[in-house]
């Protein structure tokens, strides 16, 4: 059964209206000025769970360093992650480079045109494959992301959880039926643009919608109630205590952990840290430093400004301490670097907040 109630004879008019609106109102974004699949692919990966305004400067800096897929494939991973630092969800950057290496090795440096081959690349799901192939190559593949799903839900006045597997598959089918196959790239971007700028999650601007004539939710007066709000995972509050060890030369020690609290620092370079409970995070951290690094607590164990940090469902209180040491401990796999130069390494936002607090203390 069809979810959308647009009469078949009116679909061409629906398409014309939306495409005309997109041509007149689309935002001027750097990845829309090209059909280069590498740039389109990069933008799609960066835009996952990240705002457009935040992505633009990262996109431009990344391309300056890695102008094509071959440059990305042969780059040092630390360099890739350093340029990604601040965007979050760092597995995206790692998969991006893994895919670049496969594209060079198996596809002669060209993003594959075949849907199944694209889908086989690391970090490429159904949405990303459809987006890149349609925008770069005009492949006949409709995209379905949160913006497009919301547009479809309101047009059809669809209730229930859109992310439920059965419903999502039906929405994919509806998106494919609506697709303007001869201009699939512009069509997909138009659908996403409509959801991002007009058919927004809250306070949709129905009066500015080019296809409101076909929107059942608008006619029923329930556009703001759709789609149904998904149940969110309960928020978890926790505290991370971190030690900025500093020697007389202004150098500090960074470690990299693969599990536990390391995941909260995106498994990138971080200061020695651990999750703490109770009111005395400093004492817990001091015991950890003595046991793991042989660093004894002394009068130079000074608290720094705390900070808040959010990772998915976790609300994190960062409680850093500045610990002056005569000599940094030798730790296998650790890295020694001047505190002032830490921005040049692949670090998470949480680690950067801790570093900023320590640098501010030094300057003050």
N, C-alpha and C positions, 0 to 999 in steps of 0.2 A: 504494500500500500504506500502511495506517495505521501510524504510528510508535508510538502508544500502544496498549496492549492492554487498555484498559478496556472491558468489555462494554457495548454500547449501553444495555442495560437497567439498568446500574448508574450511568450518568452522572448521573441526577437525584439519587441518594444522594450521589455525590461532590460535587455542587454544594451540596447542603444542608449537608453537613458543613463545607465550607470557608467558606460564608457565615455559618454559625452561629459558627464560630471567630472570624472577622473581627469580627463584631458584639461579641464578648466581649473580644477581645484587641487590637484595633487601637490604635495609638498616637494620642494626642490631638495632632494637628498643626494649625496655624492654617489651612492651605488645605483641611482636611477639614471645616471648620465652615461651608462656603459652597458654593453651586452657581454662583457668579459665574464665568463663563468667563474673564474677565480675570485674576482671582486664580489660578484653576487653571492657566491658561496660563503665568502668571508663575512659579508654583512649579515647573512642569515644566521650564521653561527653566533656572531656577536650579539645579535638582537634577541636571542633566546633569553627570556626572563630579564631583559635589560632595556631601559628606556632609550628611545631614539637619540635624545639630546646627549645622553651619556656616551653613546656608542660613537658618534661622529668623530671626536678627536682621537679616540683609540683606533678607529678604522683608518684614519689618515696617517697616523704615526706608524701603524703596523705596515701599511703599504710602502711607506718610505724605506723601512728596513727590509721588507720582503716583497718586492714589487711583482713577483710571479710565483707560481707553485714550485718551481725548481729552487728558487732562493729559500723558500720556506722549508722545503724538504732537506736541504743541506745545512740549515742553521743549527746552532747549538740550542738544545731544549731550554737551558737556563735563560738564554737570550729571548726566546719566544715567550717564556713565562714572565720575564721581567717586563716585556712590553704589554703583556696581558694584565699585569698586576693592577688591581683596583676594579676590574670588571667582574671578578668573582666567578664561581663555578669553573674552576681551573681545569677540570677534566675536558672542558670544551677545547681549550688550547692544545692540550696533549693529543686529543683525538684529531684535531685539525692537522697537526703536523704528521701524525701517523697516516692519515688519509693522503696527505701531500706526498709522502714517500711511496705509498701504493700507486698513486696516480702517475708518478714519474716512472716507477718500475714496471707497471702493468699496462698503462694507458698512454705511454709516450708523452707524458706531461700535460695531457688534455683531460679535463673533467669528462667522464664518460657520458655519452648521449643516451645510452640504454638505461631504463629505469631500474632494472634488477641489478645491473652493475653499479649504478650509483648507490643503491640501497645497501650494497655489500661493503661500502667504505666505512671505516670507523667514524662514529659520531653522526652518521647520516640516517635519519629516520624517514618515514613516509612523507611528512610535511616538507622537510628540507630537500629531499630528492625532487618532489613535485615543484617546489619553488624554483630551484636552480634550473631544472630542465625546461620549465615553461618560460621563465624570464630570459634565460640565455639562448635557448634553442627553439622556443615556441613549441615545446613538446606538449602533447595533448593531456596534461595532467592537472587536475584541480587541486588546489591547496585547501587544507582544513586546519586552522589554528583556532585559538580562543576567539579572536576577532571575527573570523568568518563564521564560526559556530554560533556566536551571539546574533549575528545578522540573520542567519538561517532560522534560528529559534524564534526570533521576533516576527519574521515574515510568515512563518507557519504557526505562530502562537503555540510553540511546543513547550510542554511542561516536563518536569522530571530532571534527572541528572544527565546532562549532555555528555559527560565523560563516561557514563556506563558503556561498557564495550558494545553492546547491541545497538544502543542509540548512536554512538560515534560512527559505527559502520554505516548506519542508515544516513547519517549526515554526510559522510564521504560520498555516498551514492548520489545524494541530492546535489552536492556541490559539483559532481562530475556531470550530472544532467544539465545544470545551468551553464556550464563552461562554454565560453565563446571560443571554440577550438581554433579558429583562424587567427586570433589575437590572444592566445592563452596567457602570455606574460602580462599584458596590460590588464586583462580581465582579473587575474589573480591579485594583482596589486590593487586594482580598484576595489575588490571585495574587502581586502585587508584594510585599505585606506578608509573605506566607509565605516568599518568597525572601530578603527582607531580614532577617528576624528568626529564622526557624527553619531553613529549608533553605539555610543559609549556605554560602559557598564552602568554608570549613574547619570541621571539627567540626560537621556538621549535627546538630540536636537532634531526631533521628528519633522519639524517644519522645514528643515534644510535638506532632508533626505530626498534624493532623486527618485527613489523607488517606493516612497511611502504609499503610493496608490495600491501596491500589492501586499502591504503589510497587515496581516490579520491582527497582530498584537496592538497596532495603532488603532485599528477600527474598534477593537474591543476595549480600548483604554487600559491595557495592561502591559504596555511596553516597558515601563520601569520595574515591573515585577518579574520580568523574564530576562535571562534564564534564571532558573532556581539557584539560590545561593548554595554552594557546596559546603558541606561540613568540614571545618578546618581541624587539623590536628591540634590537640591541646598544647599550649605554650609551656615550655620548660625554662625555668630560671636557674642559672648556674653562675658560679664565680671561677674565673681563671686567674691564678696568681702567676706572675712572670718575673724573671730576674734579668735585668740588664747588667751583665758583668762588664766592668770597665777597668782597663789597666791604665797605667800612667801615660801611655802613648795615645789614649783615646780610642783604643780598639775594644771591640766587643766580640762575644762568642755567639754563634748561631748554630742551631742543630736542625735536623730534619727527622721527623718521626712518621711512621707509616700507619700507626693505629692510635687508638685512644684519643687523647687531647690533640694529637697531631692533625686529626681530621678537621678539628675546629680551626686550624690554621691552614687549611687547604693542602696539607701535606707538603708545604713549601718551607723555605728557611724561616726559622722562628727562634725567639729567645727561649731558654729553658723555662718550662712552665708546667703546671699541673692543675687539675680541677680541685677545688678546695671546698670544704663544708665547715659550717660553724663561723664564728666571728674572727678568729685569729688566723687569717690567711698567711700573714707574714711568718708565723711560727711553723706552719705546715710547709711553706716554701723553703724556709731555712733548713728544716730537716731533710727535705728532698735534695737540696744543693750539697749538703754534707754527705749524704749517702751516695748520690750519683756522680758528683763532681769533685768531692773532697774540698769543698769551699765552706769554711766555717763562718758562722754569723759573728759579726763584730759591729763596732760603732758606725761603720759606713753603710749599714743596711738601712737605706732610707726610702720611705714610701714616696711614690710619684703620684701624679694626678690620675684618678681613676677615669675610665671611659666606658661607654656602653657600645655594644656591638651585637648585631643580629645576624644569625645564620639559620635560614629556613624557620623552623619552629622554636629555635632556641634564643632566649634573651640572655646575653652574656654580660656580666660585669667584669671588666678587665681591671685587675689590681696589680700594677707593676711596682717593682722595687729597683732602686739603683744600688748596685753592690760594687764598691771600689775594691779591687784586688791588686796585689803587687804583681801577680803574674796570672794570666789566664790558664785555666786547666787544659791539659791535653786530652782531647776527646776524639776517639776514632770517628771519622766521617763528619766532624764538625768543621765550621768555617770561621776564620778570624778575619775581621774587617773593621775598618774605621767606622765608628758610629755615624759619622757625617756622610758616609758613602753608601749607606744601606739601601737607599732608593734605587741603586743600580742593580740590585738583586731581585730575583723573583720572590716577592713576599706578599702575604695577604694584607687586607685592609686592617685586620686586627693587629698584626705585627707592626704595621706602619703607625698605628695609633700609639702603640707602646713606645716605639722609637721617637715619635714626635714629643711625647711626654718627657723622655729622658733628655732629648736635645734641648728642649725648653728649659729644663733644670740647669743644664750645663751653661747655656747662654745667660740665664738669669743669675 
